[in-house]
Every structure is written in C-alpha cells, then in structure tokens.
Amino acid sequence: MQLSLKTDYALRMLMALAANDEVLSVEWMAEHYGISRNHLAKVAQQLNATGLVRTMRGRGGGMQLALEPDEINVGAVVREFERFEGFVACMGGEAACTIDGVCGLKPALGGALEAFLTHLDNFTLADIARRPKAISERLLSGTG
C-alpha cells in the first residue's frame, strides 16, 4: 500500500507547522521541501477546510496549526486525505468481478486496511514531529 502524494504532503506540511511557531507560507514550504507550490496550495486549502490549520491572507500571510500537535491524530489525517474505496477495484463498487461475493480478497484487504488505520490512530502530530528543532533545521538547511 502506498499513500497518495496528497496525504504525504499534508503530513509534511503539518510537521513543518508543528516544528515552527511562526506562520509559514505555502511558498516557504514549497521551497524548503522542493515540492510544487500548486500542489501544496491545494493541500493547504483542504487542511484549512478540515480545521487543522488557520490561514492568513495578505502580507505576512500563511498558515499555522489550528490545534496543538498532540490534538491532531495521524489516522484521522490519513482518512481525510485518502480515498480507500479504490484500494482494489471490487472494494469501490465500480468494477464488476466474476468472483465478487465468493472470494475472500475483499474482507482480507479490508481487515488489513482497518488494522493499518487503527495503528495510525495511536499517533498524534506531536509523536511524528517529535524532534521539532531537528525538523526545522533540516528544512532551513535543505539537507535530508
């Protein structure tokens, strides 16, 4: 299983915000992560819509966390940004499969997916950004 770039970018943006007390712009994150500004802008809009970040317009604008890092659940972020209906074609309901309903693939994969998400529910943004100073220094230096 691979998370989408959208989810990856959302988690990276949240970690950058957790590591910095100041307002960060999409441009700043794009430059320091080496990611397209347009991609990050779309992710920032969704983060704002979910209430995870606050955005400020104008000079000195950008975004900051709307919640404390220990209040942001990683599993919830992944659920917000991923659409698992298409994990395999038969789980999404769009594709007809000759053996749908008589094979055990759908429940096996569904159970694995649920175990994955349940495991992520054990972590907060504070857990995954546990070294905020090191994260901030890496972003500023551009080394990885």
Secondary structure as GFF3:
##gff-version 3
##sequence-region A 1 144
A	DSSP	alpha_helix	5	19	.	.	.	ID=ss1
A	DSSP	alpha_helix	26	33	.	.	.	ID=ss2
A	DSSP	alpha_helix	37	49	.	.	.	ID=ss3
A	DSSP	beta_strand	53	56	.	.	.	ID=ss4
A	DSSP	beta_strand	62	65	.	.	.	ID=ss5
A	DSSP	three_ten_helix	69	71	.	.	.	ID=ss6
A	DSSP	alpha_helix	74	81	.	.	.	ID=ss7
A	DSSP	three_ten_helix	84	86	.	.	.	ID=ss8
A	DSSP	alpha_helix	89	92	.	.	.	ID=ss9
A	DSSP	alpha_helix	105	120	.	.	.	ID=ss10
A	DSSP	alpha_helix	125	128	.	.	.	ID=ss11
A	DSSP	alpha_helix	132	141	.	.	.	ID=ss12
###
